[in-house]
Amino acid sequence: MRKRQKGTSKYGNKKTGGYDSRKEAKRAGELKMMMRAGLISNLREQVKYELIPAQYDMVGGKKKCIERSCSYIADFVYTDKYGNTIVEDTKGFRTEAYRIKKKLMLHIHGIKIREI
């Protein structure tokens, strides 16, 4: 088993300019240029979607959280020139958790994630 050096990512990505990977930073630059050109609007980053709400129970007469909520955080959300809301995720490695959250996004919110 090969050990990772301290400060390196599990999947080999390098944080760049506040983004989790070079690929994500590059895509952010592309989307910002598209917005300046008027091709897209309402660009937002790191948008949180709740998939499963927190679960609470009464313990000793007090409401206590027994399970935290499960959320998906989209890398980019924007409106295209046709008025459609687009949710994008820059993916290098698709984890099992991501694949499940992608399916939940479609089932719960009716949103199909565009992978870049």
Backbone bond lengths (Angstrom), bond angles and torsions (degrees), N, CA, C in turn:
res aa  C-N    CA-C-N  psi(-1)  N-CA   C-N-CA  omega(-1)  CA-C   N-CA-C  phi
1 M - - - 1.445 - - 1.531 108.80 -
2 R 1.316 115.88 128.94 1.455 121.50 -178.65 1.521 110.24 -89.42
3 K 1.326 116.71 132.68 1.465 120.83 -179.94 1.516 110.29 -88.46
4 R 1.318 114.84 143.91 1.464 121.30 175.59 1.502 109.31 -81.03
5 Q 1.319 115.67 146.34 1.454 119.62 173.03 1.518 108.45 -74.59
6 K 1.313 115.75 149.56 1.455 120.80 179.76 1.527 109.61 -60.41
7 G 1.322 116.54 134.03 1.458 121.68 178.13 1.520 113.90 90.15
8 T 1.335 118.13 1.20 1.457 119.57 178.05 1.519 109.81 -99.82
9 S 1.317 115.63 155.50 1.451 122.13 -178.64 1.526 110.92 -81.90
10 K 1.304 115.67 152.04 1.458 121.73 177.77 1.527 111.11 -60.33
11 Y 1.345 116.71 -35.17 1.462 121.29 -175.95 1.526 113.02 -103.51
12 G 1.331 118.36 7.65 1.451 121.79 174.70 1.517 115.88 83.84
13 N 1.337 118.13 5.68 1.465 119.52 179.34 1.523 110.26 -78.90
14 K 1.323 115.80 155.51 1.461 121.27 179.30 1.520 108.90 -119.06
15 K 1.345 116.20 125.81 1.464 120.53 178.08 1.519 108.95 -63.75
16 T 1.334 115.61 134.77 1.457 121.60 -176.83 1.519 109.59 -138.57
17 G 1.312 116.94 122.01 1.464 121.14 174.35 1.514 114.64 53.95
18 G 1.320 117.89 36.55 1.458 120.88 178.88 1.521 113.85 88.20
19 Y 1.330 117.60 -2.16 1.466 121.66 179.29 1.525 109.39 -102.99
20 D 1.335 115.96 156.85 1.462 120.86 -175.82 1.524 114.15 -71.70
21 S 1.331 117.53 -17.23 1.464 120.25 179.39 1.523 109.90 -154.94
22 R 1.326 115.24 164.42 1.470 119.80 175.78 1.521 110.21 -63.89
23 K 1.325 115.75 -37.12 1.467 121.17 179.69 1.532 110.74 -61.21
24 E 1.334 116.65 -43.52 1.467 121.08 179.35 1.527 110.76 -67.53
25 A 1.325 117.74 -39.96 1.467 121.54 178.65 1.525 110.59 -63.88
26 K 1.328 116.58 -41.26 1.470 121.08 178.56 1.525 110.32 -63.71
27 R 1.329 116.73 -44.36 1.471 120.61 -179.65 1.523 110.43 -64.60
28 A 1.321 118.04 -37.95 1.466 121.35 177.67 1.522 109.84 -60.44
29 G 1.334 116.86 -43.45 1.460 121.09 177.81 1.517 111.91 -61.71
30 E 1.337 116.72 -42.31 1.467 121.17 178.57 1.525 110.94 -62.36
31 L 1.337 116.45 -45.38 1.465 120.34 -178.62 1.528 111.49 -65.83
32 K 1.330 117.32 -37.24 1.470 120.47 178.26 1.522 110.66 -65.96
33 M 1.341 117.33 -37.38 1.466 120.44 175.98 1.523 110.47 -66.57
34 M 1.333 117.23 -40.23 1.467 121.43 178.42 1.525 110.69 -63.55
35 M 1.328 116.59 -36.61 1.458 120.30 178.91 1.528 110.40 -68.25
36 R 1.337 117.33 -42.57 1.470 120.59 177.44 1.527 111.32 -62.56
37 A 1.343 116.81 -32.52 1.464 121.71 179.85 1.524 111.97 -80.86
38 G 1.338 117.31 -6.72 1.458 121.08 178.41 1.519 114.22 83.80
39 L 1.325 117.91 11.66 1.464 121.21 -179.63 1.525 112.15 -80.10
40 I 1.336 116.70 -28.78 1.462 121.98 176.27 1.527 108.44 -135.00
41 S 1.327 116.13 165.83 1.471 120.38 177.22 1.522 109.16 -143.42
42 N 1.325 115.52 171.80 1.464 122.74 174.65 1.535 112.77 54.08
43 L 1.325 116.80 44.01 1.467 121.35 179.57 1.525 110.06 -71.47
44 R 1.336 115.39 125.69 1.459 121.95 177.20 1.521 108.54 -129.66
45 E 1.322 115.93 150.29 1.463 121.17 -179.91 1.523 110.26 -120.78
46 Q 1.333 115.35 148.79 1.464 122.96 176.87 1.531 111.83 55.22
47 V 1.331 115.86 54.46 1.465 122.28 -179.53 1.529 108.81 -87.76
48 K 1.337 115.33 128.45 1.465 121.55 -175.41 1.529 110.71 -95.45
49 Y 1.336 116.02 131.75 1.463 123.50 175.45 1.521 107.97 -120.34
50 E 1.323 116.80 125.87 1.464 119.88 178.21 1.523 108.95 -80.65
51 L 1.313 116.35 128.95 1.460 121.95 179.77 1.524 111.49 -101.08
52 I 1.316 116.47 -43.05 1.466 121.94 178.17 1.523 106.90 -135.31
53 P 1.339 118.00 121.30 1.466 119.16 -178.68 1.527 112.06 -68.75
54 A 1.316 115.36 160.97 1.463 121.36 176.84 1.527 109.17 -62.06
55 Q 1.321 115.62 148.59 1.462 121.57 -179.83 1.528 108.41 -108.04
56 Y 1.337 115.72 132.00 1.463 121.26 -177.90 1.517 110.31 -121.04
57 D 1.333 115.17 154.43 1.455 121.79 177.02 1.525 107.69 -143.83
58 M 1.313 116.42 154.18 1.460 120.97 177.41 1.530 108.42 -85.83
59 V 1.326 115.79 119.41 1.464 121.69 179.40 1.522 107.32 -125.63
60 G 1.326 116.36 114.68 1.463 121.02 -179.89 1.520 112.48 61.00
61 G 1.328 117.01 35.00 1.461 121.29 179.26 1.522 113.99 80.83
62 K 1.325 117.52 3.29 1.469 121.25 178.98 1.522 110.19 -119.30
63 K 1.320 114.93 145.62 1.456 121.08 177.00 1.531 108.67 -76.90
64 K 1.345 116.50 121.27 1.461 120.87 -177.16 1.527 109.68 -125.39
65 C 1.327 115.03 137.09 1.462 120.78 177.72 1.528 108.58 -74.25
66 I 1.335 115.83 120.91 1.463 119.32 179.23 1.534 111.64 -103.25
67 E 1.328 117.26 -20.48 1.468 122.56 175.10 1.521 108.21 -144.57
68 R 1.334 116.60 128.36 1.460 120.05 177.89 1.523 110.04 -72.65
69 S 1.330 115.93 161.97 1.457 119.93 179.05 1.524 110.23 -70.86
70 C 1.318 115.46 159.46 1.463 122.38 176.69 1.524 106.61 -114.34
71 S 1.325 116.73 125.95 1.457 121.26 -176.36 1.518 111.54 -129.90
72 Y 1.332 114.40 159.34 1.461 122.09 172.20 1.518 106.49 -116.49
73 I 1.325 117.50 134.20 1.462 121.45 178.06 1.519 107.87 -112.72
74 A 1.333 115.50 112.80 1.464 121.74 -179.69 1.520 109.63 -78.18
75 D 1.326 116.63 140.66 1.462 120.31 177.23 1.529 110.49 -65.26
76 F 1.342 116.47 -47.48 1.466 121.17 -176.98 1.522 110.19 -141.18
77 V 1.335 115.58 141.32 1.459 122.49 172.54 1.519 106.07 -133.96
78 Y 1.333 117.00 131.53 1.462 120.62 -179.96 1.521 110.19 -153.03
79 T 1.324 115.69 169.95 1.455 122.47 177.55 1.518 107.91 -107.23
80 D 1.347 117.11 127.20 1.463 119.66 179.62 1.528 110.24 -82.19
81 K 1.332 116.86 179.54 1.468 120.94 -174.81 1.524 112.74 -68.16
82 Y 1.337 118.02 -13.31 1.462 121.69 178.20 1.525 112.33 -96.12
83 G 1.342 116.87 0.13 1.456 121.37 179.30 1.516 114.49 90.49
84 N 1.330 117.28 5.87 1.466 121.39 178.88 1.526 110.36 -81.90
85 T 1.328 116.28 139.45 1.461 120.65 174.64 1.524 108.00 -85.41
86 I 1.324 115.91 124.98 1.462 122.38 -178.03 1.529 108.97 -111.48
87 V 1.332 116.35 130.97 1.462 122.72 176.26 1.526 106.74 -111.79
88 E 1.337 116.08 121.01 1.466 121.25 -177.27 1.517 111.78 -118.20
89 D 1.323 114.51 146.63 1.456 121.35 173.93 1.519 107.77 -135.14
90 T 1.322 117.17 126.42 1.463 120.53 176.23 1.519 107.17 -86.86
91 K 1.306 115.63 114.91 1.461 121.22 -174.34 1.509 111.24 -116.94
92 G 1.295 114.81 136.19 1.448 121.35 170.36 1.520 107.96 -107.59
93 F 1.326 116.07 -51.16 1.460 122.92 -179.57 1.521 108.08 -124.13
94 R 1.325 116.86 126.66 1.466 121.50 -178.74 1.533 109.42 -92.94
95 T 1.319 115.63 104.56 1.464 119.99 179.82 1.521 109.80 -76.70
96 E 1.314 116.44 164.05 1.462 121.01 177.54 1.527 110.15 -62.33
97 A 1.333 117.05 -39.99 1.473 120.66 178.71 1.526 110.30 -61.17
98 Y 1.337 117.71 -41.61 1.470 120.73 178.91 1.526 110.58 -63.89
99 R 1.335 117.63 -43.33 1.470 120.00 -178.58 1.529 110.85 -61.76
100 I 1.324 117.30 -38.63 1.469 120.79 178.28 1.527 110.10 -68.21
101 K 1.336 117.66 -44.59 1.467 121.13 -179.71 1.524 111.35 -64.15
102 K 1.326 117.23 -35.21 1.467 121.24 177.64 1.532 109.90 -62.18
103 K 1.325 116.78 -43.28 1.464 121.25 178.63 1.525 111.14 -66.97
104 L 1.331 117.02 -39.33 1.465 120.78 177.95 1.526 111.39 -65.64
105 M 1.335 117.60 -36.99 1.474 120.89 177.53 1.523 110.31 -59.95
106 L 1.320 116.89 -43.19 1.459 120.96 179.50 1.524 110.59 -68.67
107 H 1.326 117.34 -43.63 1.466 121.57 -177.38 1.531 112.64 -69.35
108 I 1.321 117.69 -45.42 1.465 121.52 -174.01 1.523 112.45 -84.80
109 H 1.331 116.64 -47.44 1.464 120.90 -174.12 1.526 113.46 -102.20
110 G 1.338 117.64 -9.11 1.461 120.68 -177.56 1.520 112.25 68.62
111 I 1.336 116.80 26.96 1.464 122.06 -176.82 1.522 109.38 -111.10
112 K 1.336 115.22 124.45 1.463 121.01 175.22 1.520 107.75 -94.65
113 I 1.319 116.79 125.05 1.467 122.12 -177.98 1.524 109.40 -82.14
114 R 1.333 115.29 129.88 1.462 121.06 175.30 1.525 107.45 -89.93
115 E 1.321 115.86 119.91 1.466 120.72 -179.65 1.520 110.09 -93.93
116 I 1.322 115.66 132.39 1.464 121.71 179.77 1.515 108.63 -111.38
